[in-house]
């Protein structure tokens, strides 16, 4: 069965509300979103974002509280994440330079791809 974006949001909300366990949520996501290649692009995007967070959590790269925050952000239509930037120093008007190593970004999860990033 290919899940719709609404189905994915509903299951995510159920997990966040404590109505289903993390194991049950992971099982539902993997069982219902594994073949979305030809489906709804919004459902594809949501499933990919959720699967990435679950993988990061299971490999101890993402703490549970941050994963939950990012799932809540997905439900609200915006995903807030920390991003790492690799950039050359930017000259400033005062003669010095600015090096941006990381930033907090808000990514709008809308009905169209690609996603828009606000930094």
Phi and psi restraints in degrees (value plus and minus 20) as a CYANA .aco file:
   2 UNK   PHI    -113.0   -73.0
   2 UNK   PSI     102.1   142.1
   3 UNK   PHI     -98.6   -58.6
   3 UNK   PSI     127.7   167.7
   4 UNK   PHI    -107.4   -67.4
   4 UNK   PSI     148.1   188.1
   5 UNK   PHI     -79.0   -39.0
   5 UNK   PSI     -58.3   -18.3
   6 UNK   PHI     -83.8   -43.8
   6 UNK   PSI     -62.7   -22.7
   7 UNK   PHI     -79.8   -39.8
   7 UNK   PSI     -64.2   -24.2
   8 UNK   PHI     -84.9   -44.9
   8 UNK   PSI     -64.0   -24.0
   9 UNK   PHI     -82.4   -42.4
   9 UNK   PSI     -61.7   -21.7
  10 UNK   PHI     -83.2   -43.2
  10 UNK   PSI     -63.2   -23.2
  11 UNK   PHI     -86.8   -46.8
  11 UNK   PSI     -58.7   -18.7
  12 UNK   PHI     -83.6   -43.6
  12 UNK   PSI     -63.4   -23.4
  13 UNK   PHI     -82.7   -42.7
  13 UNK   PSI     -59.3   -19.3
  14 UNK   PHI     -82.8   -42.8
  14 UNK   PSI     -61.6   -21.6
  15 UNK   PHI     -84.2   -44.2
  15 UNK   PSI     -67.2   -27.2
  16 UNK   PHI     -82.4   -42.4
  16 UNK   PSI     -52.2   -12.2
  17 UNK   PHI    -102.5   -62.5
  17 UNK   PSI     -24.8    15.2
  18 UNK   PHI      61.7   101.7
  18 UNK   PSI      -7.4    32.6
  19 UNK   PHI     -98.4   -58.4
  19 UNK   PSI     -43.6    -3.6
  20 UNK   PHI    -153.0  -113.0
  20 UNK   PSI     132.4   172.4
  21 UNK   PHI     -98.4   -58.4
  21 UNK   PSI     147.1   187.1
  22 UNK   PHI     -80.8   -40.8
  22 UNK   PSI     -62.8   -22.8
  23 UNK   PHI     -80.8   -40.8
  23 UNK   PSI     -63.9   -23.9
  24 UNK   PHI     -85.9   -45.9
  24 UNK   PSI     -58.5   -18.5
  25 UNK   PHI     -83.2   -43.2
  25 UNK   PSI     -68.5   -28.5
  26 UNK   PHI     -79.1   -39.1
  26 UNK   PSI     -63.0   -23.0
  27 UNK   PHI     -82.4   -42.4
  27 UNK   PSI     -62.8   -22.8
  28 UNK   PHI     -85.1   -45.1
  28 UNK   PSI     -66.4   -26.4
  29 UNK   PHI     -79.1   -39.1
  29 UNK   PSI     -70.2   -30.2
  30 UNK   PHI     -87.2   -47.2
  30 UNK   PSI     -55.1   -15.1
  31 UNK   PHI     -98.7   -58.7
  31 UNK   PSI     -41.1    -1.1
  32 UNK   PHI    -135.3   -95.3
  32 UNK   PSI     -22.5    17.5
  33 UNK   PHI    -147.8  -107.8
  33 UNK   PSI     -12.8    27.2
  34 UNK   PHI     -88.5   -48.5
  34 UNK   PSI     -40.5    -0.5
  35 UNK   PHI    -146.3  -106.3
  35 UNK   PSI      35.6    75.6
  36 UNK   PHI    -116.2   -76.2
  36 UNK   PSI     -11.0    29.0
  37 UNK   PHI     -73.3   -33.3
  37 UNK   PSI     -58.8   -18.8
  38 UNK   PHI    -123.4   -83.4
  38 UNK   PSI      -7.5    32.5
  39 UNK   PHI    -117.9   -77.9
  39 UNK   PSI    -177.3  -137.3
  40 UNK   PHI     -83.1   -43.1
  40 UNK   PSI     105.8   145.8
  41 UNK   PHI     -84.1   -44.1
  41 UNK   PSI     -49.6    -9.6
  42 UNK   PHI     -88.7   -48.7
  42 UNK   PSI     -63.1   -23.1
  43 UNK   PHI     -82.9   -42.9
  43 UNK   PSI     -60.7   -20.7
  44 UNK   PHI     -78.8   -38.8
  44 UNK   PSI     -67.2   -27.2
  45 UNK   PHI     -83.8   -43.8
  45 UNK   PSI     -67.0   -27.0
  46 UNK   PHI     -80.5   -40.5
  46 UNK   PSI     -67.3   -27.3
  47 UNK   PHI     -80.8   -40.8
  47 UNK   PSI     -62.5   -22.5
  48 UNK   PHI     -83.3   -43.3
  48 UNK   PSI     -64.1   -24.1
  49 UNK   PHI     -83.1   -43.1
  49 UNK   PSI     -62.5   -22.5
  50 UNK   PHI     -87.4   -47.4
  50 UNK   PSI     -65.7   -25.7
  51 UNK   PHI     -82.1   -42.1
  51 UNK   PSI     -57.5   -17.5
  52 UNK   PHI     -82.8   -42.8
  52 UNK   PSI     -66.7   -26.7
  53 UNK   PHI     -83.7   -43.7
  53 UNK   PSI     -60.3   -20.3
  54 UNK   PHI     -83.5   -43.5
  54 UNK   PSI     -60.7   -20.7
  55 UNK   PHI     -86.6   -46.6
  55 UNK   PSI     -62.3   -22.3
  56 UNK   PHI     -83.1   -43.1
  56 UNK   PSI     -60.3   -20.3
  57 UNK   PHI     -85.9   -45.9
  57 UNK   PSI     -66.7   -26.7
  58 UNK   PHI     -87.4   -47.4
  58 UNK   PSI     -41.9    -1.9
  59 UNK   PHI    -118.9   -78.9
  59 UNK   PSI      -5.8    34.2
  60 UNK   PHI      43.3    83.3
  60 UNK   PSI       5.9    45.9
  61 UNK   PHI    -115.9   -75.9
  61 UNK   PSI     -29.0    11.0
  62 UNK   PHI    -160.3  -120.3
  62 UNK   PSI     100.2   140.2
  63 UNK   PHI     -87.0   -47.0
  63 UNK   PSI     133.6   173.6
  64 UNK   PHI     -75.2   -35.2
  64 UNK   PSI     -65.9   -25.9
  65 UNK   PHI     -83.4   -43.4
  65 UNK   PSI     -56.1   -16.1
  66 UNK   PHI     -91.1   -51.1
  66 UNK   PSI     -58.0   -18.0
  67 UNK   PHI     -81.1   -41.1
  67 UNK   PSI     -64.1   -24.1
  68 UNK   PHI     -83.4   -43.4
  68 UNK   PSI     -61.3   -21.3
  69 UNK   PHI     -81.0   -41.0
  69 UNK   PSI     -62.4   -22.4
  70 UNK   PHI     -89.0   -49.0
  70 UNK   PSI     -55.1   -15.1
  71 UNK   PHI     -84.9   -44.9
  71 UNK   PSI     -61.5   -21.5
  72 UNK   PHI     -81.5   -41.5
  72 UNK   PSI     -60.1   -20.1
  73 UNK   PHI     -82.8   -42.8
  73 UNK   PSI     -59.7   -19.7
  74 UNK   PHI     -81.0   -41.0
  74 UNK   PSI     -59.6   -19.6
  75 UNK   PHI     -88.2   -48.2
  75 UNK   PSI     -49.9    -9.9
  76 UNK   PHI    -102.0   -62.0
  76 UNK   PSI     -28.4    11.6
  77 UNK   PHI      79.1   119.1
  77 UNK   PSI     -25.7    14.3
  78 UNK   PHI    -150.6  -110.6
  78 UNK   PSI     117.4   157.4
  79 UNK   PHI    -129.7   -89.7
  79 UNK   PSI     102.1   142.1
  80 UNK   PHI    -124.3   -84.3
  80 UNK   PSI     105.0   145.0
  81 UNK   PHI    -163.4  -123.4
  81 UNK   PSI     140.3   180.3
  82 UNK   PHI    -110.9   -70.9
  82 UNK   PSI     114.5   154.5
  83 UNK   PHI    -143.0  -103.0
  83 UNK   PSI     128.8   168.8
  84 UNK   PHI    -125.3   -85.3
  84 UNK   PSI     109.3   149.3
  85 UNK   PHI    -131.0   -91.0
  85 UNK   PSI     117.9   157.9
  86 UNK   PHI    -133.5   -93.5
  86 UNK   PSI      83.2   123.2
  87 UNK   PHI    -159.9  -119.9
  87 UNK   PSI     135.6   175.6
  88 UNK   PHI     -94.2   -54.2
  88 UNK   PSI     134.5   174.5
  89 UNK   PHI     -75.7   -35.7
  89 UNK   PSI     122.3   162.3
  90 UNK   PHI    -123.5   -83.5
  90 UNK   PSI     102.8   142.8
  91 UNK   PHI     -83.1   -43.1
  91 UNK   PSI     119.2   159.2
  92 UNK   PHI    -122.3   -82.3
  92 UNK   PSI     149.1   189.1
  93 UNK   PHI     -90.2   -50.2
  93 UNK   PSI     -38.4     1.6
  94 UNK   PHI    -110.0   -70.0
  94 UNK   PSI     -16.5    23.5
  95 UNK   PHI      78.4   118.4
  95 UNK   PSI     -34.7     5.3
  96 UNK   PHI    -105.8   -65.8
  96 UNK   PSI    -181.5  -141.5
  97 UNK   PHI    -161.7  -121.7
  97 UNK   PSI     138.7   178.7
  98 UNK   PHI    -140.4  -100.4
  98 UNK   PSI     111.5   151.5
  99 UNK   PHI    -137.3   -97.3
  99 UNK   PSI     100.1   140.1
 100 UNK   PHI    -119.9   -79.9
 100 UNK   PSI      96.4   136.4
 101 UNK   PHI    -118.6   -78.6
 101 UNK   PSI     -53.6   -13.6
 102 UNK   PHI    -171.5  -131.5
 102 UNK   PSI     139.5   179.5
 103 UNK   PHI    -172.7  -132.7
 103 UNK   PSI     138.3   178.3
 104 UNK   PHI    -115.0   -75.0
 104 UNK   PSI     111.9   151.9
 105 UNK   PHI    -146.3  -106.3
 105 UNK   PSI     129.8   169.8
 106 UNK   PHI    -134.9   -94.9
 106 UNK   PSI     102.9   142.9
 107 UNK   PHI    -129.1   -89.1
 107 UNK   PSI     103.5   143.5
 108 UNK   PHI    -101.2   -61.2
 108 UNK   PSI     105.5   145.5
 109 UNK   PHI    -121.2   -81.2
 109 UNK   PSI      73.3   113.3
 110 UNK   PHI    -130.8   -90.8
 110 UNK   PSI    -185.6  -145.6
 111 UNK   PHI    -101.6   -61.6
 111 UNK   PSI     -27.8    12.2
 112 UNK   PHI    -147.3  -107.3
 112 UNK   PSI     127.9   167.9
 113 UNK   PHI    -124.4   -84.4
 113 UNK   PSI     132.6   172.6
 114 UNK   PHI     -98.6   -58.6
 114 UNK   PSI     147.1   187.1
 115 UNK   PHI     -93.3   -53.3
 115 UNK   PSI     130.8   170.8
 116 UNK   PHI    -119.4   -79.4
 116 UNK   PSI     110.5   150.5
 117 UNK   PHI    -127.2   -87.2
 117 UNK   PSI     108.2   148.2
 118 UNK   PHI    -130.2   -90.2
 118 UNK   PSI     101.4   141.4
